[in-house]
Amino acid sequence: MSRLPTCALLPVLIAGAAALPASVHAQVRRCVGPDGGTVYTDRACSAVGASNSLAERPRGQAPAYRGGCQRQLRGLIQEMSHAIHSGDTNRLVTLYHWRGMSQRGGYQVLDRLDAITRQPLLNITAQRPAPPVSAAQTAPFSSWVSARDIPTAAPERPPTSLRVDQAGPGGSGTRQTVFSLHRHLGCWWVSL
């Protein structure tokens, strides 16, 4: 189902036109959710069960952590796991690398991320590229071997993607989604 910003539908409803205007700009609102966390939306805060300002947060309640910048891969996997387990699309969105994406592409990705948070999580696995194949040693070992002559293992290469394994619809089978990993401004991000 395609989602359009509420402000994009307003000119259509008022004018009774059949098509959207050529240029539509959505206003993004920063709201405070019932748990004290920040929720970004293009609708009224009350429409998503949130309030307009930080002043309306219950006394003594600290805001929930909604960080996006994960400096360690372990932190990214942990945040992704929490987002999927809790079914929190907003939390998963904070981990996504949105750079250079169009509005239309953004809505398509948002729909996919929302579908991912609706399925039970089984496992998240960091995937590394296959190690390079080295040519076999041509000279056999002699009785005298220097430490320089002993072959060493290639250094471990950094992961390039995360594989998310989830239970299929209705609990039957498994479903896999592979997110590519990106380092940007010192943080780990995922993209589809």
Secondary structure as a PSIPRED ss2 file (coil, helix, strand):
# PSIPRED VFORMAT (PSIPRED V4.0)

   1 M C   1.000  0.000  0.000
   2 S C   1.000  0.000  0.000
   3 R C   1.000  0.000  0.000
   4 L C   1.000  0.000  0.000
   5 P C   1.000  0.000  0.000
   6 T H   0.000  1.000  0.000
   7 C H   0.000  1.000  0.000
   8 A H   0.000  1.000  0.000
   9 L H   0.000  1.000  0.000
  10 L H   0.000  1.000  0.000
  11 P H   0.000  1.000  0.000
  12 V H   0.000  1.000  0.000
  13 L H   0.000  1.000  0.000
  14 I H   0.000  1.000  0.000
  15 A H   0.000  1.000  0.000
  16 G C   1.000  0.000  0.000
  17 A C   1.000  0.000  0.000
  18 A C   1.000  0.000  0.000
  19 A C   1.000  0.000  0.000
  20 L C   1.000  0.000  0.000
  21 P C   1.000  0.000  0.000
  22 A C   1.000  0.000  0.000
  23 S C   1.000  0.000  0.000
  24 V C   1.000  0.000  0.000
  25 H C   1.000  0.000  0.000
  26 A C   1.000  0.000  0.000
  27 Q C   1.000  0.000  0.000
  28 V C   1.000  0.000  0.000
  29 R E   0.000  0.000  1.000
  30 R E   0.000  0.000  1.000
  31 C E   0.000  0.000  1.000
  32 V E   0.000  0.000  1.000
  33 G C   1.000  0.000  0.000
  34 P C   1.000  0.000  0.000
  35 D C   1.000  0.000  0.000
  36 G C   1.000  0.000  0.000
  37 G C   1.000  0.000  0.000
  38 T E   0.000  0.000  1.000
  39 V E   0.000  0.000  1.000
  40 Y E   0.000  0.000  1.000
  41 T E   0.000  0.000  1.000
  42 D C   1.000  0.000  0.000
  43 R C   1.000  0.000  0.000
  44 A C   1.000  0.000  0.000
  45 C H   0.000  1.000  0.000
  46 S H   0.000  1.000  0.000
  47 A H   0.000  1.000  0.000
  48 V H   0.000  1.000  0.000
  49 G C   1.000  0.000  0.000
  50 A C   1.000  0.000  0.000
  51 S E   0.000  0.000  1.000
  52 N C   1.000  0.000  0.000
  53 S C   1.000  0.000  0.000
  54 L H   0.000  1.000  0.000
  55 A H   0.000  1.000  0.000
  56 E H   0.000  1.000  0.000
  57 R C   1.000  0.000  0.000
  58 P C   1.000  0.000  0.000
  59 R C   1.000  0.000  0.000
  60 G C   1.000  0.000  0.000
  61 Q C   1.000  0.000  0.000
  62 A C   1.000  0.000  0.000
  63 P C   1.000  0.000  0.000
  64 A C   1.000  0.000  0.000
  65 Y C   1.000  0.000  0.000
  66 R C   1.000  0.000  0.000
  67 G C   1.000  0.000  0.000
  68 G C   1.000  0.000  0.000
  69 C C   1.000  0.000  0.000
  70 Q E   0.000  0.000  1.000
  71 R C   1.000  0.000  0.000
  72 Q C   1.000  0.000  0.000
  73 L H   0.000  1.000  0.000
  74 R H   0.000  1.000  0.000
  75 G H   0.000  1.000  0.000
  76 L H   0.000  1.000  0.000
  77 I H   0.000  1.000  0.000
  78 Q H   0.000  1.000  0.000
  79 E H   0.000  1.000  0.000
  80 M H   0.000  1.000  0.000
  81 S H   0.000  1.000  0.000
  82 H H   0.000  1.000  0.000
  83 A H   0.000  1.000  0.000
  84 I H   0.000  1.000  0.000
  85 H H   0.000  1.000  0.000
  86 S H   0.000  1.000  0.000
  87 G C   1.000  0.000  0.000
  88 D C   1.000  0.000  0.000
  89 T H   0.000  1.000  0.000
  90 N H   0.000  1.000  0.000
  91 R H   0.000  1.000  0.000
  92 L H   0.000  1.000  0.000
  93 V H   0.000  1.000  0.000
  94 T C   1.000  0.000  0.000
  95 L C   1.000  0.000  0.000
  96 Y E   0.000  0.000  1.000
  97 H C   1.000  0.000  0.000
  98 W C   1.000  0.000  0.000
  99 R C   1.000  0.000  0.000
 100 G C   1.000  0.000  0.000
 101 M C   1.000  0.000  0.000
 102 S C   1.000  0.000  0.000
 103 Q H   0.000  1.000  0.000
 104 R H   0.000  1.000  0.000
 105 G H   0.000  1.000  0.000
 106 G H   0.000  1.000  0.000
 107 Y H   0.000  1.000  0.000
 108 Q H   0.000  1.000  0.000
 109 V H   0.000  1.000  0.000
 110 L H   0.000  1.000  0.000
 111 D H   0.000  1.000  0.000
 112 R H   0.000  1.000  0.000
 113 L H   0.000  1.000  0.000
 114 D H   0.000  1.000  0.000
 115 A H   0.000  1.000  0.000
 116 I H   0.000  1.000  0.000
 117 T H   0.000  1.000  0.000
 118 R C   1.000  0.000  0.000
 119 Q C   1.000  0.000  0.000
 120 P C   1.000  0.000  0.000
 121 L E   0.000  0.000  1.000
 122 L E   0.000  0.000  1.000
 123 N E   0.000  0.000  1.000
 124 I E   0.000  0.000  1.000
 125 T E   0.000  0.000  1.000
 126 A E   0.000  0.000  1.000
 127 Q E   0.000  0.000  1.000
 128 R C   1.000  0.000  0.000
 129 P C   1.000  0.000  0.000
 130 A C   1.000  0.000  0.000
 131 P C   1.000  0.000  0.000
 132 P C   1.000  0.000  0.000
 133 V C   1.000  0.000  0.000
 134 S C   1.000  0.000  0.000
 135 A C   1.000  0.000  0.000
 136 A C   1.000  0.000  0.000
 137 Q C   1.000  0.000  0.000
 138 T C   1.000  0.000  0.000
 139 A C   1.000  0.000  0.000
 140 P C   1.000  0.000  0.000
 141 F C   1.000  0.000  0.000
 142 S C   1.000  0.000  0.000
 143 S C   1.000  0.000  0.000
 144 W C   1.000  0.000  0.000
 145 V C   1.000  0.000  0.000
 146 S C   1.000  0.000  0.000
 147 A H   0.000  1.000  0.000
 148 R H   0.000  1.000  0.000
 149 D H   0.000  1.000  0.000
 150 I C   1.000  0.000  0.000
 151 P C   1.000  0.000  0.000
 152 T C   1.000  0.000  0.000
 153 A C   1.000  0.000  0.000
 154 A C   1.000  0.000  0.000
 155 P C   1.000  0.000  0.000
 156 E C   1.000  0.000  0.000
 157 R C   1.000  0.000  0.000
 158 P C   1.000  0.000  0.000
 159 P C   1.000  0.000  0.000
 160 T C   1.000  0.000  0.000
 161 S E   0.000  0.000  1.000
 162 L E   0.000  0.000  1.000
 163 R E   0.000  0.000  1.000
 164 V E   0.000  0.000  1.000
 165 D E   0.000  0.000  1.000
 166 Q E   0.000  0.000  1.000
 167 A E   0.000  0.000  1.000
 168 G C   1.000  0.000  0.000
 169 P H   0.000  1.000  0.000
 170 G H   0.000  1.000  0.000
 171 G H   0.000  1.000  0.000
 172 S C   1.000  0.000  0.000
 173 G C   1.000  0.000  0.000
 174 T E   0.000  0.000  1.000
 175 R E   0.000  0.000  1.000
 176 Q E   0.000  0.000  1.000
 177 T E   0.000  0.000  1.000
 178 V E   0.000  0.000  1.000
 179 F E   0.000  0.000  1.000
 180 S E   0.000  0.000  1.000
 181 L E   0.000  0.000  1.000
 182 H E   0.000  0.000  1.000
 183 R E   0.000  0.000  1.000
 184 H E   0.000  0.000  1.000
 185 L C   1.000  0.000  0.000
 186 G C   1.000  0.000  0.000
 187 C E   0.000  0.000  1.000
 188 W E   0.000  0.000  1.000
 189 W E   0.000  0.000  1.000
 190 V E   0.000  0.000  1.000
 191 S E   0.000  0.000  1.000
 192 L C   1.000  0.000  0.000
